[in-house]
Amino acid sequence: MDAELLRSSTEFATELASHLAGLAEPGSELPSDTQLAALIDATFFASLHDEEARRVEFGVAWEPKARDCAAVISLASAVRVTPKNLAKLAPATWGEATAIAVRVDGDELVAWALIERSLAIHQPLIIRALGAGVLLVEYAGAPRALYSRGEIRLIGGTHRVKSPARALSRTFSAWATDASSVIGVDLRAAVVTRIASRVLAHGHGGMILLVPATVESPIGVRAHYAVRDGADVLVERYARVVSDVPVEERLPRLVGSRPRGIDGRASVRDEAQIAFAEAIEQVARLTAIDNALLLDTDLRIRGFGVQVIEGDVPRTSFRHVNPYTDDVHVDDLSTFKGTRHPAGVLFCMRHDHEAAAIIASQDGNLSLVIKDARGDVEVIGSYQHTFGWK
């Protein structure tokens, strides 16, 4: 079991510099180790600021040259990079789409522009403050590191994260049969993990329960809102997106249906992709209703406001897996403080077939509970601030 080890932002900067050096790409310049440490330090302390009672959320991009930089607004006089100055500029940024451009001027780092990421030729190093003391680092358009209140997580190179979509695909026989031999994922499983991501993007927690399509009546649940018309909206729109599309081109079609990419880019989409993205958004909002959303492996909506009824289970222990390490240990229901995680585990334990639950917490974390055909129950999580969730 992992021992709790809190690391400083300075340690994070040192480890990040080494990590990014192994991922360097032409056209996406990296700062020196000293410059990166100063940038991490300033962004970290800026994230602790409150501006007019608003939580500070912003991105800082390393853009040492104006050439090839998609500056939306360039400052007549560059501003020295300090926590206070970054916090003052933060409200001018917009989510993942824009960021504060930073470069070196003499011996100092300065903020000199606001950039629009969708227009950048090469996606730069970006450090995003997600909350107080929480930094997400993206490089060349991909998330590469997370620093969350003393914990360091890395992706890329020798660092791997357990894929929730791959775990779901292995869990359900209907998905395991059709899973891609290259990535080990059935695209319907990827749709479900995407819905979970959108739950958090909508600003609330929630839970998604999953059963095989062949199961007529899941055990131990009560649906406050059963669905009649519209239950097949995801099924039908998913079918339209992949219809007559070669297998190897289906994943790019689904990815292209996203409303906006991590780099702020909006893909050129056809009507089927747009309709599918809108269905994803609508279904994700159903989790805002108290209790859970119930789906099956065909992507059919069985109901929402679904309550997991309290009752006895054959056992209360399960395997708990850290998605970022090889740590696996046995836990029981007393581990959890809230109600969603125990409800998700209970839901899976009660069934004699495959089942799964995805729990989205309001703190930005995601967890996956699965019960496979052998009857083993496993909790994978949590994925901190959705880092590595796909």
C-alpha positions in Angstrom: 0.0 0.0 0.0 1.3 3.5 -0.9 2.6 5.5 2.1 1.4 9.1 2.1 4.3 11.2 0.9 3.7 14.9 0.4 6.0 16.5 -2.1 6.8 20.2 -2.5 6.2 22.2 -5.7 10.0 22.5 -6.0 10.3 18.7 -6.0 7.5 18.6 -8.6 9.4 21.1 -10.8 12.6 19.0 -10.6 10.8 15.7 -11.4 8.8 17.4 -14.2 11.9 18.8 -15.9 13.4 15.3 -16.2 10.0 13.8 -17.3 9.5 16.4 -20.1 13.1 16.1 -21.3 12.3 12.5 -22.4 9.2 13.7 -24.3 10.6 16.7 -26.1 9.2 17.4 -29.6 10.5 19.6 -32.4 8.6 22.9 -32.5 7.4 22.7 -28.9 10.2 24.4 -27.0 10.8 23.7 -23.3 12.0 26.2 -20.7 15.3 25.6 -18.9 15.1 23.7 -15.6 15.5 27.0 -13.7 12.8 28.7 -15.8 10.4 25.8 -15.3 11.0 25.9 -11.5 10.2 29.6 -11.4 7.1 29.1 -13.6 5.8 26.2 -11.5 6.4 28.3 -8.3 4.6 31.3 -9.6 1.6 29.3 -10.9 1.3 27.3 -7.8 1.1 30.3 -5.5 -1.2 32.1 -7.9 -3.6 29.2 -7.6 -3.9 29.9 -3.9 -5.3 33.4 -4.6 -8.9 34.5 -4.6 -9.8 37.2 -7.0 -13.1 39.0 -6.0 -14.2 35.9 -4.2 -13.7 33.8 -7.3 -11.5 30.7 -7.4 -8.6 31.3 -9.7 -8.4 28.9 -12.7 -6.1 29.7 -15.6 -3.4 28.4 -17.9 0.1 29.6 -18.4 1.8 28.8 -21.7 5.6 28.8 -22.3 5.9 30.9 -25.5 9.4 32.3 -25.7 8.9 33.7 -29.2 6.1 35.7 -30.9 6.7 33.8 -34.1 4.1 31.1 -34.7 2.3 32.1 -31.6 -1.4 32.7 -31.9 -1.6 35.8 -29.7 -5.1 37.1 -29.3 -4.1 40.1 -27.3 -0.5 41.2 -27.0 0.5 43.5 -24.1 2.2 46.8 -24.9 4.4 46.3 -21.8 5.1 42.8 -20.5 4.2 42.1 -16.9 6.7 40.4 -14.6 5.5 36.9 -13.7 4.6 36.8 -10.0 1.8 35.0 -8.2 -0.2 38.2 -7.8 0.2 39.3 -11.4 -0.9 35.9 -12.7 -3.9 35.9 -10.5 -4.9 39.3 -11.8 -4.6 38.2 -15.4 -6.4 34.8 -14.7 -10.0 36.1 -15.3 -9.0 37.0 -18.9 -8.4 33.4 -19.8 -11.2 31.0 -20.8 -11.0 27.4 -19.7 -8.7 25.3 -21.9 -9.0 27.6 -24.9 -6.8 30.5 -23.9 -3.7 30.9 -21.7 -1.3 33.6 -20.5 1.8 33.5 -22.7 5.1 33.7 -20.8 8.6 34.2 -22.0 12.0 35.2 -20.6 13.2 38.8 -20.6 16.7 39.2 -19.4 16.8 37.3 -16.1 13.0 37.5 -15.5 9.9 35.7 -16.7 7.3 38.0 -18.1 3.7 37.6 -19.2 3.4 39.2 -22.6 0.1 38.0 -24.3 -3.1 36.0 -24.2 -2.9 33.2 -26.7 -5.7 31.2 -28.3 -4.6 27.6 -28.3 -6.7 26.5 -31.3 -4.7 28.7 -33.6 -1.2 27.6 -32.4 0.9 25.7 -35.0 2.6 23.8 -32.2 0.9 23.1 -28.9 3.2 24.6 -26.2 3.9 23.6 -22.7 0.9 24.7 -20.6 0.6 24.7 -16.8 -3.1 24.9 -15.8 -4.2 25.8 -12.3 -7.3 23.7 -11.7 -7.8 24.8 -8.1 -5.9 25.8 -4.9 -2.6 23.9 -5.1 -3.6 21.8 -8.1 -1.5 22.0 -11.3 -2.0 20.1 -14.5 0.8 20.2 -17.1 0.1 19.6 -20.8 2.8 19.3 -23.4 2.3 19.0 -27.2 -1.5 18.8 -26.6 -1.4 15.9 -24.1 -1.6 15.8 -20.3 1.8 14.9 -18.9 1.8 15.6 -15.2 -0.4 16.5 -12.2 0.6 18.1 -8.9 -2.3 17.9 -6.5 -1.6 19.2 -3.0 1.6 17.3 -2.5 1.1 14.3 -4.8 2.9 14.0 -8.1 1.5 11.9 -11.0 3.1 11.5 -14.4 2.0 10.1 -17.8 4.2 9.2 -20.7 7.6 7.5 -21.2 7.8 4.8 -18.5 4.8 6.1 -16.7 1.5 4.4 -17.4 -2.0 4.8 -16.2 -4.6 2.0 -16.1 -7.2 2.8 -18.7 -10.8 2.7 -17.4 -12.2 2.1 -21.0 -9.9 -0.9 -21.3 -11.0 -2.2 -17.9 -14.7 -1.8 -18.8 -14.1 -3.6 -22.1 -12.5 -6.6 -20.3 -15.3 -6.7 -17.8 -18.3 -7.1 -20.1 -18.2 -10.1 -22.5 -20.2 -8.1 -25.1 -17.5 -5.5 -25.2 -14.5 -7.9 -24.8 -15.6 -9.7 -28.0 -15.7 -6.5 -30.1 -12.8 -4.7 -28.5 -10.0 -3.4 -30.8 -7.1 -5.8 -31.0 -4.8 -2.7 -31.1 -6.0 -0.7 -28.1 -8.1 -3.3 -26.3 -11.1 -1.0 -26.1 -14.7 -1.4 -27.3 -15.8 2.0 -28.5 -19.0 1.8 -26.5 -16.9 1.6 -23.4 -15.0 4.7 -24.5 -18.4 6.5 -24.9 -19.3 5.7 -21.3 -16.0 7.0 -19.9 -16.5 10.1 -22.0 -20.0 10.6 -20.4 -18.3 10.4 -17.0 -15.8 13.1 -18.0 -18.7 15.3 -19.1 -20.4 14.8 -15.7 -17.5 16.7 -14.1 -17.4 19.3 -16.8 -21.0 20.1 -16.0 -19.9 21.0 -12.4 -21.5 18.3 -10.3 -20.8 14.8 -9.0 -22.8 11.7 -10.1 -22.9 8.0 -10.7 -23.3 5.8 -13.7 -24.4 2.2 -13.3 -23.8 -0.4 -16.1 -25.3 -3.8 -16.8 -25.2 -6.2 -19.8 -27.8 -5.5 -22.4 -29.1 -9.0 -21.9 -30.1 -8.3 -18.3 -33.8 -7.4 -18.1 -34.1 -6.2 -14.5 -31.0 -5.2 -12.5 -31.0 -6.3 -8.8 -31.4 -4.0 -5.9 -32.2 -0.7 -7.6 -35.3 1.5 -7.9 -35.6 3.9 -10.8 -37.4 7.2 -9.9 -37.4 8.2 -13.5 -37.8 5.3 -15.9 -37.3 6.2 -19.6 -39.6 5.4 -22.4 -39.2 7.5 -25.6 -35.5 8.5 -26.0 -34.0 5.5 -24.3 -32.2 4.6 -27.5 -30.9 8.1 -28.3 -27.3 7.1 -27.7 -27.7 3.8 -29.4 -29.1 5.4 -32.6 -26.7 8.4 -32.7 -23.7 6.1 -32.0 -24.8 3.9 -34.9 -25.0 6.9 -37.2 -21.5 8.0 -36.4 -19.9 4.6 -37.1 -22.2 3.5 -39.9 -20.4 2.5 -43.1 -17.1 3.6 -41.5 -14.1 1.2 -41.6 -13.2 -0.2 -38.2 -9.9 1.6 -38.1 -11.5 5.0 -38.7 -14.3 4.7 -36.1 -12.3 6.0 -33.1 -11.1 9.2 -35.0 -14.8 9.7 -35.9 -15.9 9.5 -32.3 -13.0 11.7 -31.1 -13.9 14.2 -33.7 -17.4 14.4 -32.3 -16.1 16.1 -29.2 -17.2 19.7 -28.6 -13.7 20.8 -28.1 -10.3 19.1 -27.7 -7.9 19.4 -24.9 -5.9 22.0 -26.9 -9.0 24.2 -27.5 -9.5 23.0 -31.1 -13.0 22.5 -32.4 -13.0 19.7 -35.0 -14.8 20.1 -38.3 -17.8 17.8 -37.7 -20.7 16.5 -39.8 -24.3 16.4 -38.6 -24.0 12.8 -37.2 -21.0 13.8 -35.1 -22.7 17.0 -33.8 -25.9 15.1 -32.9 -23.8 12.4 -31.1 -21.9 15.1 -29.1 -25.2 16.7 -28.1 -26.6 13.3 -26.9 -23.5 12.8 -24.8 -24.0 16.2 -23.2 -27.7 15.5 -22.5 -27.1 12.1 -21.0 -24.3 13.4 -18.8 -26.7 15.9 -17.4 -29.1 13.2 -16.2 -26.5 12.3 -13.6 -27.2 15.6 -11.9 -30.5 14.1 -10.6 -30.0 12.5 -7.2 -28.8 8.9 -7.2 -27.6 7.4 -10.5 -27.9 7.0 -14.3 -28.5 3.4 -15.4 -27.1 2.3 -18.8 -26.6 -1.1 -20.5 -23.8 -2.2 -22.8 -25.8 -1.3 -25.9 -25.8 2.3 -24.6 -29.5 2.1 -23.9 -30.8 4.4 -21.1 -32.6 2.3 -18.5 -33.4 5.1 -16.2 -32.1 8.0 -14.1 -32.5 9.0 -10.5 -31.8 5.3 -9.9 -31.4 4.5 -6.2 -29.3 1.6 -5.0 -31.4 0.0 -2.2 -29.6 -0.9 1.0 -29.5 -4.5 1.8 -27.2 -7.5 2.5 -24.4 -8.5 0.2 -22.5 -11.8 0.1 -19.3 -10.0 1.2 -18.0 -6.5 1.9 -14.4 -6.7 0.8 -13.0 -5.9 -2.6 -9.7 -5.3 -4.4 -8.6 -1.6 -4.5 -6.3 -0.7 -7.3 -4.2 2.5 -7.7 -4.5 3.5 -11.3 -1.1 5.2 -11.3 1.0 2.5 -9.6 1.1 -1.3 -9.2 -0.4 -1.0 -5.7 -3.3 -3.4 -5.0 -4.8 -4.1 -1.6 -8.0 -5.4 -0.1 -10.5 -2.9 1.3 -14.0 -3.0 2.7 -17.0 -0.7 2.6 -15.9 1.1 5.7 -13.1 2.7 3.6 -15.5 5.2 2.1 -16.8 8.3 3.8 -19.5 9.3 1.3 -22.5 7.4 -0.1 -21.8 7.1 -3.8 -18.8 4.8 -3.6 -20.5 2.3 -1.2 -23.6 2.3 -3.4 -21.5 1.6 -6.5 -19.7 -1.3 -4.8 -23.0 -2.7 -3.4 -24.6 -2.5 -6.9 -21.8 -4.6 -8.4 -21.6 -7.1 -5.5 -25.2 -8.0 -5.7 -25.2 -9.2 -9.3 -24.2 -12.7 -10.3 -23.2 -11.3 -13.8 -20.8 -8.5 -14.9 -21.6 -5.1 -13.6 -19.9 -1.7 -13.2 -20.3 1.7 -11.6 -18.5 5.0 -12.3 -18.5 7.5 -9.5 -17.8 11.2 -10.2 -17.0 13.2 -7.1 -17.5 17.0 -6.9 -13.8 17.4 -6.1 -13.0 16.4 -9.7 -12.1 12.8 -9.2 -13.4 9.6 -10.9 -13.5 6.0 -9.7 -14.5 2.8 -11.4 -16.0 -0.2 -9.8 -16.2 -3.5 -11.8 -17.4 -7.0 -11.2 -16.2 -9.4 -13.9 -17.6 -12.8 -15.0 -15.5 -14.6 -12.3 -17.3 -12.6 -9.6 -14.3 -10.5 -8.6 -15.1 -7.0 -7.5 -12.4 -4.3 -8.0 -12.3 -0.6 -7.4 -9.9 1.4 -9.6 -9.3 4.9 -8.4 -9.4 7.5 -7.8 -8.4 9.2 -11.0 -7.4 12.6 -9.6 -8.9 15.5 -11.5 -9.6 13.0 -14.3 -5.8 12.7 -14.9 -5.3 9.6 -17.2 -9.1 9.0 -17.5 -9.9 7.8 -21.0 
